[in-house]
Amino acid sequence: MVYSTNGTHNDQETESPLMQLLKNRTNLMVEVSKQIEDSGVKDLSSKVYFVGVISLLDTLFNVSMDSILEELNIDSEIKDAVTKGDGVLGEIFMFAKNLEKFDIKAVEDFCDKYNIETEELEKLTFEVIQSANEFENSRGA
């Protein structure tokens, strides 16, 4: 789903902005999760990836998030992260959303809590966006 197209068949097929946001958000969350040591969450990166993937399903399918989570029978740890921002998974999810909204104070608080240098965050963000753009450009070739 994350790497699917928007259904057009033009010569210059482009990805929907929602799918681009989903890829950027998910990849950034995974990279940030790698910076957090000893979070106590088993399989942190894979869980963070899943949180990122499901985080926009309500918008994509125009269905409430509660309905989606109930239908998919999602673990409570994931459910609480997406709906309430709870736990380290939720904190990483909220961090990504705050970064998208340019809520600098919230982003700085997150970085302070997890000892992530702002220079490192800028580098990660740039690399994620560049990687997503390179992937998109390779699909059009």
N, CA, C and O atoms as CSV, one atom per row, in Angstrom:
chain,resi,resn,atom,element,x,y,z
A,1,MET,N,N,0.818,-1.186,0.000
A,1,MET,CA,C,0.000,0.000,0.000
A,1,MET,C,C,0.866,1.255,0.000
A,1,MET,O,O,0.588,2.195,-0.745
A,2,VAL,N,N,1.906,1.283,0.821
A,2,VAL,CA,C,2.732,2.473,0.947
A,2,VAL,C,C,3.390,2.831,-0.376
A,2,VAL,O,O,3.548,4.011,-0.687
A,3,TYR,N,N,3.766,1.851,-1.143
A,3,TYR,CA,C,4.480,2.121,-2.377
A,3,TYR,C,C,3.588,1.982,-3.610
A,3,TYR,O,O,4.091,1.848,-4.725
A,4,SER,N,N,2.299,2.012,-3.421
A,4,SER,CA,C,1.374,1.932,-4.544
A,4,SER,C,C,1.255,3.277,-5.233
A,4,SER,O,O,1.668,4.302,-4.691
A,5,THR,N,N,0.687,3.267,-6.430
A,5,THR,CA,C,0.488,4.510,-7.170
A,5,THR,C,C,-0.887,5.057,-6.878
A,5,THR,O,O,-1.695,4.422,-6.199
A,6,ASN,N,N,-1.144,6.238,-7.395
A,6,ASN,CA,C,-2.431,6.871,-7.146
A,6,ASN,C,C,-3.487,6.451,-8.154
A,6,ASN,O,O,-4.595,6.986,-8.140
A,7,GLY,N,N,-3.169,5.512,-9.021
A,7,GLY,CA,C,-4.164,4.985,-9.947
A,7,GLY,C,C,-4.138,5.633,-11.315
A,7,GLY,O,O,-4.896,5.205,-12.185
A,8,THR,N,N,-3.321,6.627,-11.557
A,8,THR,CA,C,-3.241,7.249,-12.869
A,8,THR,C,C,-2.299,6.454,-13.744
A,8,THR,O,O,-1.432,5.728,-13.256
A,9,HIS,N,N,-2.479,6.599,-15.020
A,9,HIS,CA,C,-1.622,5.884,-15.964
A,9,HIS,C,C,-1.018,6.844,-16.969
A,9,HIS,O,O,-0.893,6.514,-18.149
A,10,ASN,N,N,-0.647,8.016,-16.517
A,10,ASN,CA,C,-0.017,9.005,-17.373
A,10,ASN,C,C,1.427,8.623,-17.621
A,10,ASN,O,O,2.003,7.804,-16.904
A,11,ASP,N,N,2.014,9.238,-18.667
A,11,ASP,CA,C,3.428,9.001,-18.928
A,11,ASP,C,C,4.269,9.464,-17.747
A,11,ASP,O,O,5.282,8.845,-17.420
A,12,GLN,N,N,3.857,10.537,-17.118
A,12,GLN,CA,C,4.579,11.052,-15.959
A,12,GLN,C,C,3.776,10.745,-14.703
A,12,GLN,O,O,3.258,11.644,-14.041
A,13,GLU,N,N,3.686,9.474,-14.394
A,13,GLU,CA,C,2.902,9.044,-13.243
A,13,GLU,C,C,3.533,9.561,-11.967
A,13,GLU,O,O,4.727,9.372,-11.734
A,14,THR,N,N,2.729,10.216,-11.141
A,14,THR,CA,C,3.237,10.762,-9.891
A,14,THR,C,C,2.480,10.154,-8.732
A,14,THR,O,O,1.382,9.619,-8.881
A,15,GLU,N,N,3.090,10.252,-7.602
A,15,GLU,CA,C,2.511,9.711,-6.389
A,15,GLU,C,C,1.667,10.785,-5.714
A,15,GLU,O,O,1.982,11.973,-5.791
A,16,SER,N,N,0.609,10.367,-5.064
A,16,SER,CA,C,-0.232,11.334,-4.375
A,16,SER,C,C,0.548,11.959,-3.227
A,16,SER,O,O,1.418,11.311,-2.645
A,17,PRO,N,N,0.245,13.212,-2.896
A,17,PRO,CA,C,0.914,13.853,-1.760
A,17,PRO,C,C,0.712,13.085,-0.456
A,17,PRO,O,O,1.595,13.074,0.403
A,18,LEU,N,N,-0.436,12.449,-0.306
A,18,LEU,CA,C,-0.698,11.668,0.901
A,18,LEU,C,C,0.264,10.486,1.006
A,18,LEU,O,O,0.783,10.196,2.083
A,19,MET,N,N,0.496,9.815,-0.101
A,19,MET,CA,C,1.432,8.686,-0.083
A,19,MET,C,C,2.861,9.166,0.157
A,19,MET,O,O,3.636,8.495,0.839
A,20,GLN,N,N,3.208,10.319,-0.399
A,20,GLN,CA,C,4.543,10.877,-0.160
A,20,GLN,C,C,4.713,11.216,1.322
A,20,GLN,O,O,5.754,10.935,1.916
A,21,LEU,N,N,3.679,11.820,1.909
A,21,LEU,CA,C,3.711,12.133,3.342
A,21,LEU,C,C,3.849,10.858,4.158
A,21,LEU,O,O,4.628,10.810,5.110
A,22,LEU,N,N,3.107,9.841,3.796
A,22,LEU,CA,C,3.153,8.571,4.524
A,22,LEU,C,C,4.549,7.961,4.469
A,22,LEU,O,O,5.055,7.495,5.489
A,23,LYS,N,N,5.168,7.956,3.315
A,23,LYS,CA,C,6.523,7.405,3.204
A,23,LYS,C,C,7.524,8.228,3.994
A,23,LYS,O,O,8.360,7.677,4.711
A,24,ASN,N,N,7.442,9.543,3.866
A,24,ASN,CA,C,8.375,10.396,4.608
A,24,ASN,C,C,8.198,10.229,6.107
A,24,ASN,O,O,9.177,10.096,6.842
A,25,ARG,N,N,6.941,10.236,6.565
A,25,ARG,CA,C,6.661,10.093,7.997
A,25,ARG,C,C,7.185,8.770,8.518
A,25,ARG,O,O,7.876,8.724,9.536
A,26,THR,N,N,6.858,7.700,7.823
A,26,THR,CA,C,7.236,6.362,8.269
A,26,THR,C,C,8.750,6.199,8.304
A,26,THR,O,O,9.298,5.692,9.283
A,27,ASN,N,N,9.420,6.622,7.252
A,27,ASN,CA,C,10.874,6.481,7.205
A,27,ASN,C,C,11.547,7.331,8.277
A,27,ASN,O,O,12.508,6.885,8.904
A,28,LEU,N,N,11.058,8.540,8.493
A,28,LEU,CA,C,11.629,9.386,9.532
A,28,LEU,C,C,11.432,8.757,10.910
A,28,LEU,O,O,12.352,8.745,11.728
A,29,MET,N,N,10.237,8.238,11.165
A,29,MET,CA,C,9.962,7.608,12.455
A,29,MET,C,C,10.909,6.425,12.699
A,29,MET,O,O,11.405,6.242,13.811
A,30,VAL,N,N,11.153,5.637,11.669
A,30,VAL,CA,C,12.055,4.494,11.815
A,30,VAL,C,C,13.468,4.975,12.112
A,30,VAL,O,O,14.131,4.438,12.999
A,31,GLU,N,N,13.935,5.981,11.378
A,31,GLU,CA,C,15.289,6.485,11.607
A,31,GLU,C,C,15.428,7.085,13.001
A,31,GLU,O,O,16.451,6.894,13.658
A,32,VAL,N,N,14.410,7.807,13.457
A,32,VAL,CA,C,14.448,8.378,14.803
A,32,VAL,C,C,14.431,7.272,15.845
A,32,VAL,O,O,15.113,7.371,16.865
A,33,SER,N,N,13.663,6.225,15.600
A,33,SER,CA,C,13.606,5.121,16.570
A,33,SER,C,C,14.967,4.475,16.740
A,33,SER,O,O,15.274,3.955,17.813
A,34,LYS,N,N,15.781,4.498,15.709
A,34,LYS,CA,C,17.133,3.929,15.801
A,34,LYS,C,C,18.025,4.773,16.698
A,34,LYS,O,O,19.032,4.285,17.210
A,35,GLN,N,N,17.662,6.043,16.893
A,35,GLN,CA,C,18.442,6.938,17.742
A,35,GLN,C,C,18.107,6.767,19.229
A,35,GLN,O,O,18.851,7.211,20.104
A,36,ILE,N,N,16.986,6.122,19.488
A,36,ILE,CA,C,16.534,5.966,20.869
A,36,ILE,C,C,17.026,4.631,21.406
A,36,ILE,O,O,16.601,3.570,20.949
A,37,GLU,N,N,17.903,4.695,22.353
A,37,GLU,CA,C,18.453,3.479,22.927
A,37,GLU,C,C,17.691,3.099,24.192
A,37,GLU,O,O,17.190,3.963,24.913
A,38,ASP,N,N,17.612,1.828,24.445
A,38,ASP,CA,C,17.026,1.300,25.679
A,38,ASP,C,C,15.618,1.843,25.951
A,38,ASP,O,O,15.313,2.272,27.064
A,39,SER,N,N,14.774,1.819,24.929
A,39,SER,CA,C,13.406,2.303,25.107
A,39,SER,C,C,12.549,1.290,25.847
A,39,SER,O,O,11.492,1.632,26.377
A,40,GLY,N,N,13.004,0.039,25.881
A,40,GLY,CA,C,12.236,-1.007,26.539
A,40,GLY,C,C,11.196,-1.645,25.634
A,40,GLY,O,O,10.497,-2.569,26.051
A,41,VAL,N,N,11.085,-1.167,24.400
A,41,VAL,CA,C,10.110,-1.719,23.456
A,41,VAL,C,C,10.833,-2.713,22.554
A,41,VAL,O,O,11.806,-2.375,21.880
A,42,LYS,N,N,10.335,-3.942,22.560
A,42,LYS,CA,C,10.899,-4.975,21.707
A,42,LYS,C,C,10.495,-4.698,20.262
A,42,LYS,O,O,9.348,-4.341,19.995
A,43,ASP,N,N,11.423,-4.858,19.337
A,43,ASP,CA,C,11.176,-4.624,17.909
A,43,ASP,C,C,10.693,-3.197,17.650
A,43,ASP,O,O,9.730,-2.995,16.910
A,44,LEU,N,N,11.341,-2.223,18.244
A,44,LEU,CA,C,10.910,-0.829,18.158
A,44,LEU,C,C,10.774,-0.354,16.713
A,44,LEU,O,O,9.741,0.210,16.351
A,45,SER,N,N,11.786,-0.568,15.886
A,45,SER,CA,C,11.742,-0.055,14.510
A,45,SER,C,C,10.582,-0.635,13.717
A,45,SER,O,O,9.907,0.097,12.995
A,46,SER,N,N,10.336,-1.937,13.836
A,46,SER,CA,C,9.238,-2.532,13.072
A,46,SER,C,C,7.882,-2.052,13.582
A,46,SER,O,O,6.955,-1.867,12.793
A,47,LYS,N,N,7.759,-1.850,14.886
A,47,LYS,CA,C,6.501,-1.334,15.430
A,47,LYS,C,C,6.290,0.117,15.026
A,47,LYS,O,O,5.175,0.519,14.694
A,48,VAL,N,N,7.360,0.900,15.054
A,48,VAL,CA,C,7.262,2.297,14.640
A,48,VAL,C,C,6.874,2.381,13.166
A,48,VAL,O,O,6.069,3.227,12.778
A,49,TYR,N,N,7.444,1.509,12.356
A,49,TYR,CA,C,7.096,1.478,10.932
A,49,TYR,C,C,5.595,1.212,10.763
A,49,TYR,O,O,4.921,1.876,9.976
A,50,PHE,N,N,5.096,0.248,11.502
A,50,PHE,CA,C,3.676,-0.096,11.403
A,50,PHE,C,C,2.798,1.063,11.860
A,50,PHE,O,O,1.778,1.351,11.234
A,51,VAL,N,N,3.184,1.729,12.947
A,51,VAL,CA,C,2.436,2.907,13.418
A,51,VAL,C,C,2.401,3.955,12.308
A,51,VAL,O,O,1.353,4.538,12.029
A,52,GLY,N,N,3.543,4.189,11.684
A,52,GLY,CA,C,3.601,5.161,10.592
A,52,GLY,C,C,2.694,4.788,9.435
A,52,GLY,O,O,1.993,5.641,8.891
A,53,VAL,N,N,2.703,3.525,9.059
A,53,VAL,CA,C,1.880,3.063,7.931
A,53,VAL,C,C,0.396,3.241,8.224
A,53,VAL,O,O,-0.353,3.715,7.370
A,54,ILE,N,N,-0.035,2.863,9.431
A,54,ILE,CA,C,-1.469,2.948,9.715
A,54,ILE,C,C,-1.927,4.353,10.101
A,54,ILE,O,O,-3.127,4.613,10.187
A,55,SER,N,N,-0.972,5.264,10.336
A,55,SER,CA,C,-1.321,6.584,10.856
A,55,SER,C,C,-2.171,7.435,9.916
A,55,SER,O,O,-2.848,8.358,10.369
A,56,LEU,N,N,-2.148,7.148,8.644
A,56,LEU,CA,C,-2.940,7.926,7.690
A,56,LEU,C,C,-4.025,7.102,6.999
A,56,LEU,O,O,-4.643,7.567,6.042
A,57,LEU,N,N,-4.257,5.890,7.477
A,57,LEU,CA,C,-5.276,5.047,6.843
A,57,LEU,C,C,-6.670,5.672,6.931
A,57,LEU,O,O,-7.477,5.525,6.013
A,58,ASP,N,N,-6.947,6.365,8.025
A,58,ASP,CA,C,-8.259,6.990,8.158
A,58,ASP,C,C,-8.478,8.036,7.068
A,58,ASP,O,O,-9.570,8.136,6.510
A,59,THR,N,N,-7.456,8.800,6.773
A,59,THR,CA,C,-7.551,9.804,5.717
A,59,THR,C,C,-7.592,9.151,4.347
A,59,THR,O,O,-8.365,9.562,3.482
A,60,LEU,N,N,-6.774,8.148,4.150
A,60,LEU,CA,C,-6.690,7.461,2.869
A,60,LEU,C,C,-8.010,6.788,2.496
A,60,LEU,O,O,-8.445,6.856,1.346
A,61,PHE,N,N,-8.640,6.143,3.469
A,61,PHE,CA,C,-9.862,5.397,3.192
A,61,PHE,C,C,-11.134,6.108,3.641
A,61,PHE,O,O,-12.236,5.587,3.470
A,62,ASN,N,N,-10.977,7.304,4.217
A,62,ASN,CA,C,-12.126,8.088,4.686
A,62,ASN,C,C,-13.004,7.288,5.650
A,62,ASN,O,O,-14.227,7.245,5.522
A,63,VAL,N,N,-12.333,6.658,6.620
A,63,VAL,CA,C,-12.987,5.848,7.647
A,63,VAL,C,C,-12.354,6.247,8.975
A,63,VAL,O,O,-11.186,6.632,9.014
A,64,SER,N,N,-13.110,6.160,10.054
A,64,SER,CA,C,-12.549,6.546,11.356
A,64,SER,C,C,-11.410,5.609,11.741
A,64,SER,O,O,-11.423,4.418,11.428
A,65,MET,N,N,-10.426,6.180,12.427
A,65,MET,CA,C,-9.274,5.396,12.864
A,65,MET,C,C,-9.714,4.277,13.801
A,65,MET,O,O,-9.181,3.169,13.734
A,66,ASP,N,N,-10.685,4.555,14.676
A,66,ASP,CA,C,-11.181,3.520,15.588
A,66,ASP,C,C,-11.731,2.331,14.819
A,66,ASP,O,O,-11.492,1.186,15.202
A,67,SER,N,N,-12.465,2.582,13.738
A,67,SER,CA,C,-13.013,1.492,12.920
A,67,SER,C,C,-11.903,0.669,12.292
A,67,SER,O,O,-11.954,-0.560,12.275
A,68,ILE,N,N,-10.909,1.360,11.781
A,68,ILE,CA,C,-9.785,0.661,11.147
A,68,ILE,C,C,-9.053,-0.205,12.162
A,68,ILE,O,O,-8.768,-1.374,11.903
A,69,LEU,N,N,-8.753,0.373,13.310
A,69,LEU,CA,C,-8.004,-0.367,14.323
A,69,LEU,C,C,-8.792,-1.560,14.849
A,69,LEU,O,O,-8.222,-2.617,15.119
A,70,GLU,N,N,-10.091,-1.389,14.991
A,70,GLU,CA,C,-10.937,-2.491,15.451
A,70,GLU,C,C,-11.009,-3.595,14.401
A,70,GLU,O,O,-10.933,-4.781,14.721
A,71,GLU,N,N,-11.154,-3.190,13.164
A,71,GLU,CA,C,-11.261,-4.155,12.057
A,71,GLU,C,C,-9.968,-4.947,11.888
A,71,GLU,O,O,-9.998,-6.138,11.577
A,72,LEU,N,N,-8.849,-4.287,12.091
A,72,LEU,CA,C,-7.561,-4.947,11.921
A,72,LEU,C,C,-7.098,-5.678,13.178
A,72,LEU,O,O,-6.082,-6.374,13.158
A,73,ASN,N,N,-7.844,-5.520,14.269
A,73,ASN,CA,C,-7.499,-6.180,15.527
A,73,ASN,C,C,-6.056,-5.866,15.936
A,73,ASN,O,O,-5.234,-6.761,16.135
A,74,ILE,N,N,-5.784,-4.581,16.051
A,74,ILE,CA,C,-4.442,-4.081,16.352
A,74,ILE,C,C,-4.141,-4.205,17.839
A,74,ILE,O,O,-5.016,-3.993,18.679
A,75,ASP,N,N,-2.904,-4.548,18.157
A,75,ASP,CA,C,-2.419,-4.636,19.532
A,75,ASP,C,C,-2.642,-3.308,20.247
A,75,ASP,O,O,-2.557,-2.247,19.628
A,76,SER,N,N,-2.927,-3.362,21.542
A,76,SER,CA,C,-3.229,-2.148,22.310
A,76,SER,C,C,-2.052,-1.172,22.342
A,76,SER,O,O,-2.268,0.039,22.375
A,77,GLU,N,N,-0.826,-1.666,22.332
A,77,GLU,CA,C,0.346,-0.792,22.321
A,77,GLU,C,C,0.351,0.085,21.063
A,77,GLU,O,O,0.629,1.282,21.139
A,78,ILE,N,N,0.046,-0.506,19.925
A,78,ILE,CA,C,-0.019,0.222,18.647
A,78,ILE,C,C,-1.234,1.139,18.640
A,78,ILE,O,O,-1.146,2.300,18.239
A,79,LYS,N,N,-2.358,0.611,19.084
A,79,LYS,CA,C,-3.603,1.382,19.117
A,79,LYS,C,C,-3.447,2.644,19.965
A,79,LYS,O,O,-3.848,3.731,19.548
A,80,ASP,N,N,-2.865,2.497,21.151
A,80,ASP,CA,C,-2.665,3.642,22.041
A,80,ASP,C,C,-1.675,4.649,21.468
A,80,ASP,O,O,-1.811,5.854,21.681
A,81,ALA,N,N,-0.691,4.156,20.748
A,81,ALA,CA,C,0.282,5.059,20.119
A,81,ALA,C,C,-0.399,5.924,19.066
A,81,ALA,O,O,-0.156,7.130,19.005
A,82,VAL,N,N,-1.244,5.326,18.241
A,82,VAL,CA,C,-1.892,6.053,17.144
A,82,VAL,C,C,-3.012,6.955,17.643
A,82,VAL,O,O,-3.161,8.078,17.162
A,83,THR,N,N,-3.793,6.482,18.592
A,83,THR,CA,C,-4.964,7.257,19.014
A,83,THR,C,C,-4.689,8.238,20.143
A,83,THR,O,O,-5.336,9.281,20.234
A,84,LYS,N,N,-3.720,7.902,21.013
A,84,LYS,CA,C,-3.476,8.738,22.188
A,84,LYS,C,C,-2.069,9.314,22.256
A,84,LYS,O,O,-1.796,10.195,23.070
A,85,GLY,N,N,-1.174,8.820,21.404
A,85,GLY,CA,C,0.215,9.254,21.480
A,85,GLY,C,C,0.927,8.679,22.687
A,85,GLY,O,O,1.903,9.259,23.163
A,86,ASP,N,N,0.449,7.538,23.194
A,86,ASP,CA,C,1.008,6.928,24.404
A,86,ASP,C,C,2.258,6.100,24.114
A,86,ASP,O,O,2.450,5.589,23.010
A,87,GLY,N,N,3.087,5.987,25.124
A,87,GLY,CA,C,4.281,5.156,25.052
A,87,GLY,C,C,5.331,5.739,24.129
A,87,GLY,O,O,5.124,6.787,23.517
A,88,VAL,N,N,6.447,5.062,24.035
A,88,VAL,CA,C,7.527,5.541,23.179
A,88,VAL,C,C,7.096,5.528,21.714
A,88,VAL,O,O,7.512,6.391,20.939
A,89,LEU,N,N,6.264,4.554,21.326
A,89,LEU,CA,C,5.759,4.531,19.949
A,89,LEU,C,C,4.919,5.782,19.666
A,89,LEU,O,O,5.052,6.412,18.617
A,90,GLY,N,N,4.073,6.118,20.604
A,90,GLY,CA,C,3.243,7.304,20.460
A,90,GLY,C,C,4.052,8.580,20.465
A,90,GLY,O,O,3.738,9.530,19.748
A,91,GLU,N,N,5.101,8.601,21.280
A,91,GLU,CA,C,5.962,9.786,21.328
A,91,GLU,C,C,6.674,10.000,19.997
A,91,GLU,O,O,6.800,11.131,19.529
A,92,ILE,N,N,7.135,8.917,19.393
A,92,ILE,CA,C,7.800,9.023,18.093
A,92,ILE,C,C,6.789,9.461,17.035
A,92,ILE,O,O,7.103,10.284,16.175
A,93,PHE,N,N,5.590,8.916,17.097
A,93,PHE,CA,C,4.521,9.302,16.171
A,93,PHE,C,C,4.178,10.780,16.335
A,93,PHE,O,O,4.069,11.505,15.346
A,94,MET,N,N,4.011,11.224,17.564
A,94,MET,CA,C,3.681,12.624,17.810
A,94,MET,C,C,4.841,13.535,17.399
A,94,MET,O,O,4.622,14.643,16.909
A,95,PHE,N,N,6.073,13.063,17.599
A,95,PHE,CA,C,7.238,13.816,17.147
A,95,PHE,C,C,7.151,14.070,15.642
A,95,PHE,O,O,7.348,15.195,15.183
A,96,ALA,N,N,6.854,13.018,14.880
A,96,ALA,CA,C,6.762,13.162,13.420
A,96,ALA,C,C,5.653,14.134,13.039
A,96,ALA,O,O,5.836,14.978,12.161
A,97,LYS,N,N,4.516,14.015,13.692
A,97,LYS,CA,C,3.412,14.933,13.399
A,97,LYS,C,C,3.782,16.370,13.769
A,97,LYS,O,O,3.463,17.304,13.034
A,98,ASN,N,N,4.451,16.544,14.901
A,98,ASN,CA,C,4.873,17.880,15.321
A,98,ASN,C,C,5.894,18.471,14.353
A,98,ASN,O,O,5.875,19.671,14.082
A,99,LEU,N,N,6.768,17.641,13.843
A,99,LEU,CA,C,7.737,18.105,12.858
A,99,LEU,C,C,7.019,18.542,11.583
A,99,LEU,O,O,7.379,19.555,10.985
A,100,GLU,N,N,6.017,17.792,11.169
A,100,GLU,CA,C,5.228,18.148,9.982
A,100,GLU,C,C,4.494,19.470,10.176
A,100,GLU,O,O,4.291,20.217,9.219
A,101,LYS,N,N,4.093,19.759,11.422
A,101,LYS,CA,C,3.380,21.006,11.733
A,101,LYS,C,C,4.342,22.137,12.084
A,101,LYS,O,O,3.911,23.254,12.371
A,102,PHE,N,N,5.643,21.853,12.061
A,102,PHE,CA,C,6.680,22.823,12.434
A,102,PHE,C,C,6.508,23.323,13.862
A,102,PHE,O,O,6.734,24.498,14.151
A,103,ASP,N,N,6.099,22.407,14.764
A,103,ASP,CA,C,6.001,22.732,16.182
A,103,ASP,C,C,7.387,22.538,16.791
A,103,ASP,O,O,7.701,21.487,17.349
A,104,ILE,N,N,8.199,23.576,16.668
A,104,ILE,CA,C,9.602,23.499,17.059
A,104,ILE,C,C,9.776,23.181,18.540
A,104,ILE,O,O,10.661,22.408,18.907
A,105,LYS,N,N,8.950,23.761,19.382
A,105,LYS,CA,C,9.044,23.523,20.831
A,105,LYS,C,C,8.845,22.036,21.146
A,105,LYS,O,O,9.620,21.451,21.904
A,106,ALA,N,N,7.813,21.431,20.568
A,106,ALA,CA,C,7.546,20.011,20.810
A,106,ALA,C,C,8.676,19.140,20.267
A,106,ALA,O,O,9.055,18.152,20.897
A,107,VAL,N,N,9.213,19.498,19.108
A,107,VAL,CA,C,10.320,18.746,18.523
A,107,VAL,C,C,11.558,18.853,19.411
A,107,VAL,O,O,12.240,17.856,19.652
A,108,GLU,N,N,11.847,20.055,19.894
A,108,GLU,CA,C,12.995,20.241,20.782
A,108,GLU,C,C,12.822,19.472,22.089
A,108,GLU,O,O,13.779,18.888,22.596
A,109,ASP,N,N,11.616,19.468,22.632
A,109,ASP,CA,C,11.351,18.715,23.867
A,109,ASP,C,C,11.619,17.226,23.658
A,109,ASP,O,O,12.225,16.571,24.506
A,110,PHE,N,N,11.163,16.699,22.523
A,110,PHE,CA,C,11.392,15.287,22.204
A,110,PHE,C,C,12.890,15.010,22.097
A,110,PHE,O,O,13.395,14.045,22.670
A,111,CYS,N,N,13.587,15.861,21.364
A,111,CYS,CA,C,15.031,15.685,21.188
A,111,CYS,C,C,15.767,15.765,22.516
A,111,CYS,O,O,16.700,14.999,22.758
A,112,ASP,N,N,15.354,16.686,23.379
A,112,ASP,CA,C,15.973,16.795,24.703
A,112,ASP,C,C,15.736,15.533,25.522
A,112,ASP,O,O,16.649,15.019,26.168
A,113,LYS,N,N,14.510,15.044,25.491
A,113,LYS,CA,C,14.161,13.856,26.276
A,113,LYS,C,C,14.991,12.643,25.858
A,113,LYS,O,O,15.424,11.860,26.704
A,114,TYR,N,N,15.210,12.491,24.560
A,114,TYR,CA,C,15.908,11.309,24.054
A,114,TYR,C,C,17.347,11.598,23.618
A,114,TYR,O,O,17.971,10.783,22.938
A,115,ASN,N,N,17.866,12.759,24.011
A,115,ASN,CA,C,19.255,13.123,23.712
A,115,ASN,C,C,19.597,13.011,22.228
A,115,ASN,O,O,20.629,12.448,21.860
A,116,ILE,N,N,18.736,13.541,21.395
A,116,ILE,CA,C,18.983,13.580,19.963
A,116,ILE,C,C,19.434,15.006,19.622
A,116,ILE,O,O,18.713,15.971,19.873
A,117,GLU,N,N,20.600,15.120,19.065
A,117,GLU,CA,C,21.130,16.427,18.682
A,117,GLU,C,C,20.330,16.977,17.500
A,117,GLU,O,O,19.954,16.232,16.595
A,118,THR,N,N,20.076,18.274,17.516
A,118,THR,CA,C,19.295,18.880,16.428
A,118,THR,C,C,20.016,18.740,15.086
A,118,THR,O,O,19.366,18.607,14.049
A,119,GLU,N,N,21.337,18.769,15.095
A,119,GLU,CA,C,22.084,18.583,13.854
A,119,GLU,C,C,21.839,17.180,13.296
A,119,GLU,O,O,21.700,16.994,12.087
A,120,GLU,N,N,21.789,16.202,14.193
A,120,GLU,CA,C,21.514,14.826,13.782
A,120,GLU,C,C,20.100,14.709,13.227
A,120,GLU,O,O,19.871,14.028,12.228
A,121,LEU,N,N,19.172,15.365,13.870
A,121,LEU,CA,C,17.785,15.349,13.397
A,121,LEU,C,C,17.669,15.993,12.019
A,121,LEU,O,O,16.985,15.466,11.142
A,122,GLU,N,N,18.326,17.117,11.828
A,122,GLU,CA,C,18.301,17.775,10.515
A,122,GLU,C,C,18.877,16.856,9.449
A,122,GLU,O,O,18.338,16.756,8.347
A,123,LYS,N,N,19.964,16.193,9.778
A,123,LYS,CA,C,20.598,15.260,8.839
A,123,LYS,C,C,19.647,14.105,8.514
A,123,LYS,O,O,19.477,13.757,7.345
A,124,LEU,N,N,19.033,13.513,9.528
A,124,LEU,CA,C,18.084,12.416,9.320
A,124,LEU,C,C,16.916,12.850,8.447
A,124,LEU,O,O,16.521,12.142,7.521
A,125,THR,N,N,16.369,14.023,8.754
A,125,THR,CA,C,15.223,14.531,8.001
A,125,THR,C,C,15.590,14.723,6.536
A,125,THR,O,O,14.839,14.322,5.647
A,126,PHE,N,N,16.723,15.326,6.288
A,126,PHE,CA,C,17.178,15.537,4.920
A,126,PHE,C,C,17.373,14.207,4.199
A,126,PHE,O,O,16.945,14.051,3.056
A,127,GLU,N,N,18.015,13.253,4.860
A,127,GLU,CA,C,18.270,11.949,4.242
A,127,GLU,C,C,16.975,11.212,3.912
A,127,GLU,O,O,16.872,10.575,2.864
A,128,VAL,N,N,15.985,11.296,4.807
A,128,VAL,CA,C,14.707,10.631,4.569
A,128,VAL,C,C,14.006,11.239,3.360
A,128,VAL,O,O,13.513,10.517,2.493
A,129,ILE,N,N,13.964,12.556,3.304
A,129,ILE,CA,C,13.298,13.223,2.183
A,129,ILE,C,C,14.040,12.938,0.883
A,129,ILE,O,O,13.420,12.668,-0.145
A,130,GLN,N,N,15.365,12.999,0.931
A,130,GLN,CA,C,16.165,12.723,-0.257
A,130,GLN,C,C,15.957,11.284,-0.727
A,130,GLN,O,O,15.826,11.035,-1.926
A,131,SER,N,N,15.925,10.345,0.201
A,131,SER,CA,C,15.710,8.943,-0.139
A,131,SER,C,C,14.345,8.720,-0.772
A,131,SER,O,O,14.223,7.991,-1.756
A,132,ALA,N,N,13.318,9.347,-0.208
A,132,ALA,CA,C,11.973,9.215,-0.768
A,132,ALA,C,C,11.906,9.817,-2.161
A,132,ALA,O,O,11.273,9.251,-3.052
A,133,ASN,N,N,12.552,10.957,-2.357
A,133,ASN,CA,C,12.570,11.590,-3.674
A,133,ASN,C,C,13.311,10.738,-4.692
A,133,ASN,O,O,12.864,10.595,-5.830
A,134,GLU,N,N,14.450,10.166,-4.282
A,134,GLU,CA,C,15.199,9.295,-5.181
A,134,GLU,C,C,14.381,8.063,-5.554
A,134,GLU,O,O,14.395,7.622,-6.703
A,135,PHE,N,N,13.668,7.513,-4.571
A,135,PHE,CA,C,12.817,6.357,-4.846
A,135,PHE,C,C,11.729,6.727,-5.846
A,135,PHE,O,O,11.484,5.989,-6.800
A,136,GLU,N,N,11.079,7.858,-5.632
A,136,GLU,CA,C,10.013,8.310,-6.530
A,136,GLU,C,C,10.558,8.566,-7.927
A,136,GLU,O,O,9.922,8.203,-8.917
A,137,ASN,N,N,11.733,9.189,-8.016
A,137,ASN,CA,C,12.324,9.473,-9.314
A,137,ASN,C,C,12.714,8.188,-10.041
A,137,ASN,O,O,12.614,8.121,-11.266
A,138,SER,N,N,13.155,7.170,-9.306
A,138,SER,CA,C,13.527,5.900,-9.923
A,138,SER,C,C,12.312,5.168,-10.477
A,138,SER,O,O,12.424,4.414,-11.444
A,139,ARG,N,N,11.155,5.389,-9.869
A,139,ARG,CA,C,9.924,4.756,-10.365
A,139,ARG,C,C,9.479,5.363,-11.679
A,139,ARG,O,O,8.865,4.688,-12.505
A,140,GLY,N,N,9.789,6.647,-11.876
A,140,GLY,CA,C,9.365,7.337,-13.088
A,140,GLY,C,C,10.291,7.103,-14.257
A,140,GLY,O,O,9.960,7.450,-15.391
A,141,ALA,N,N,11.452,6.518,-13.997
A,141,ALA,CA,C,12.445,6.315,-15.060
A,141,ALA,C,C,12.112,5.151,-15.946
A,141,ALA,O,O,12.854,4.857,-16.884
